[in-house]
Amino acid sequence: MSSADPNFRAGYAAIIGRPNVGKSTLLNAILGQKIAITSKRPQTTRHRILGIKTESGGQVVYVDTPGLHRGAKRAMNRYMNRAAKTAISEVDVVVWVVEALRWSDEDDDILAAIKGVKVPVVLVVNKVDRVEDKSELLPYIESLMAKHEFSAIVPLSAEKRDNLAGMESEVLQRLPLAPPFYPEDQVTDRSERFLAAELIREKLMRRLGQELPYALTVEIEKFAEEGDLLRIHALIWVERDSQKAIVIGKGGAVLKQIGQQAREDMERAFQRKVFLETWVRVKEGWSEDERLLRRFGYEE
């Protein structure tokens, strides 16, 4: 890679879509490593996260956004919608992810949001591997073509990593000629401290998302390097005492399992030994408190 290459392209691409269509799975697949957490629960992604993919011909800075959704009653939900909508207006390309053979009112809302967008929109039809009758795909894609003048429509499977190269090519060729924004070996703008909190929250969402989908957040109280060891102290915040009991579990079993799974992921991600301690704390109404949201890292 050479920043002096006159044919080098670099720019930003926002990955948008309704909750749970596979945006974070797509970003992780593009990068070949995990920087965005995933679960089957909608609205797992709460922050804008940059994923940086640098190759010989260019650098694409993917912006993973929270899912745009209706009924944004909580301060947390309003924050996530703002983060996603702001990203659309600040990029060179929009990558809109929809689910194969599924269209919802929230997809209609996103369609309305991109009508005024001045940059190319690449439509990704995800989860095509789950379509049993592939003959249904063509009529579905034709119906999408009638909704908007997309720059390209790319069917793929983020989970199976099928046709990722096709999507990446469509995005890269629509970026401006420019030198890279980030070093070649950098893959995200987020710190290890942030990723540690997200890995814990992922385990919580996967285990307890059905019971406590929005009441959980994680704050890293201590993140210290001691030789080859990382010592991490994490606070898990909930809104009620009853939720605290659910997170801890009988005899501490749930919290212990979550901590073990998160620690193992951290050791793989950070390539070193991790000593993780977790505590559960109650802060009533934290998801409605703008000041607390900023403290917990929910910033524009």
N, C-alpha and C positions, 0 to 999 in steps of 0.2 A: 504493500500500500504506500502510495506517495501523495502527500498533500499538494504536490506541484503538478499532478496529473491533470491536464485540462479537461479530461473526460470523466473525472471523478464526480460522483453525485452524493449529496448529503442533505438530509432534511428530516422532518418530524412527521410521523404517521400516527394518528389517534385510532386506537382500537375501541370502537363503541358498539353498543348493542343492549338489548334488554337483559335483565338479570338471568344468569344461569344458561347462557347460550354457548359458553366455552371460551370467553375472551382470555382469561388467565391461562387456561390450558393451551390456547393458541400461542400466546407469548412465550410460555415455557418451551413449547415445541420448537418455535423459531430459534430460540437461543440455545437449545440443547441442554439447558439446565434450569433448575427451579429458582425463580426469583419472585414469583407471584403465587400466593396460596390459593388452593382450590378446595371446594367441597360441593356437595349436591344441593346445598342450601342457597337460595337466591341471596344476593347482596353480600356474599362473602368478601368480595373486594370492596374496600372502603376508601382507599387512597389512590391517587394517581401515581403510577410507578413507571419509570423509564426503563425500557429494555433496549440495549444498544447492540446492534448487529453490524459488524464491520467485515467487509470482504474486499477482494481486489478492486471491484468496480465502484464501490460506494459504501456509505454508512447510513443505515436507517435507524432512527431513534424512535422506537415504538412507545407510545404512551398508552399504558393499560389504564382504563378508566372504570369507575364504579358503574354498575348497570343503571341506565335511565329507567325510572319506574314511576308509576302513578301513586297517588295517596301519600305524598311526602309530608306527613303530619309532624314528625319529630324533627328536632334540630339536626340530628344525625342524618336523616333522610334528605333533608333540604341541602345539607352540606354535600352529600354524595351527588345529587342532581346538579348542583352548581359546578362541582369538579368535572363532571362529564361534559356538561354543556360548554364550559370554558375551554376545554381541550379542543373541541371542534373548531373553535374560532382562531386557534393559535398554531395550526399545523399546515403542512404542505399537501398532505393526502389524508383522507378519512377512510379507514377500513371498517366497514359496517358488517358485523357478524349477525347472521340470522340462522335459525335452525331449519334444516331440511324438512319440508312438508308442514311446517308449523308457522302460522302468522297470528299475531295477537294484537289487541288494542295498543299495547305498549310499542309494538313495531310501528303501528300507525303514527304514534306520537313522535317516534324518532324520524320517520319519513317526513313529517311536518317540520321537524327541527333542521333537517339537512336541505330543505328546499331552497334556502337562501345561501347555502354554502358556495363559495366561489372556487373552491379547490376540487380536484378530482375525487370521486367517491368510488372506491373498489368494494363491491359487495361480495362477502364471503358466505357461502352456503355451507354451514358446518354440519357435522354428524351424518354425512351421507352414508357412512358405513352401517348406520342403524336402519337404513331404508331397505326393507326386504324386496320390494318390487321396484327395481331401478327404473322401469319404464315410467314411473310416476314423477321422476325428477325433471324430465324435460318440460312437461306442461307447467310444473311449479316454477321453474326458472323463467319460462316465457311469461308467466303472470307477473314475476318480479320485474322483468324488462319493461313491462307496460306501466309500472308505477313511477319510474324515474329514469333519467338518462345517466345510467352508471357508466363509468369509464371502463369497467370490466366486471364480469361476474365469474367467481371462481368457486366451484364445488370442491370441498375437501373434507378430510377428517383430521382435526387437530390431535385427537387422542391416538389415532393410528399413524399420524405423521404422513398421511397420504396427500400428495399434490401441494405440499408446502412450498416447494421450489417455484411452482407456477404462480402462487400468490406473491411470493417475495419478488419475483421478476416484474410482475405488474406494478408493484409499489415502487420499486427502485427506479424504473424507467420514467416515472412521473415526478421524481424529485429534481430540484434544480441542480445545475452544475455548481459545485461548491466544495471547499476543502472539508475534512472531517471536523466535527465539533468536539469529539472526545478521543482519548488515546485508544489505540487499536485493541488493547487487551481489557478495556473497561466494558462491563456488561450491564451495569445499572448505576443509577445515581444514588441509590439508597445505601445506608450504612449497615454494617453487620448488626449493630444494636437494633435497628429497625427490623431487619429480617428475623432476628431472634424473637421479637415480640409477635411478628406475624406468624411464625411457625407455631408458637404456642396457641395463638388464636385459631389457627387452622385446625389443630387437634381438638380444641374446644368446640368449634363449629361442627366438625365431623361427628363428634360424640354426643353433643348436646344441642345441636342446631334445631332439632325438632322441638325441644322444650324451651330453650332460651335463645331464639334466633338473633335478637338485637340487644340483649341486656348485658352482653359480655364485651369487655375490652381488656387490653393488656398493656401495662406500663413497666418498662425495664428500670428498676431502681438502681441496679449496679451492673456494670459491664466492665470487668477488669481483666487484663492480661497478666498472668503470673507465669512467666516462662512459656512453656508449651501448653499451659492450661488456661482456659477461659472460665472465669468465675462469674456466673450470671444470677442475679436475684430479680425475680419477676413478681409483680403484683397483678393479680387477676381481679378486675373490678366488676362487681355486679350491682344491681339496684335494690335488692331486697335480701333479708336474712334467709328466706326460703330458697332463694336462688343460690346463695352461698352453700347451703346444705347439699343442693343438687350437684354443684361443682366438686365439692369435697368427696361426696359419696360415702357409703357405709364403711366405717373404719378407715376413711381416707383413700379408698380403693380407686375411685375415679381420678382424683387429682394425681395420685401416684402413677397411674397408667398414662395420663396425658403428659405428665412431666417426663416420663421415660421415652415416650414416642418423640416428643419435641427435642429432647437432648440428642437422641440418635440422629434425627434430621440435621440438627445444628452441627454435630461432629462431621457429618458428610459434607455439609455446605462450607464449613469453616476450616476443614482439614486439620482439626486439632481436638484434643480432649476437652470436654466441657463438664463443668460442675454446675448443675442447675438447681436452684431452690425456688419454690413457688409458694406464694401465700394468696389467700382469697380475702378481699376487703369489700365492704359495702359502702356505696355512695349513692344515696337515693336520688333518682332523677338525673344521673350524670349525662345521659344521652339527650337531655333537653337543655343542658347548661352550656351555652356558647363558650364560657370561660374554661370550663372543664374539658370541653372538646379540644380547645387549643392546647391545653396542658397535655392531653393524651395524644397529641400529634395530628389532630384533624384540622389542618390549616390549608388555606387556599394556595 
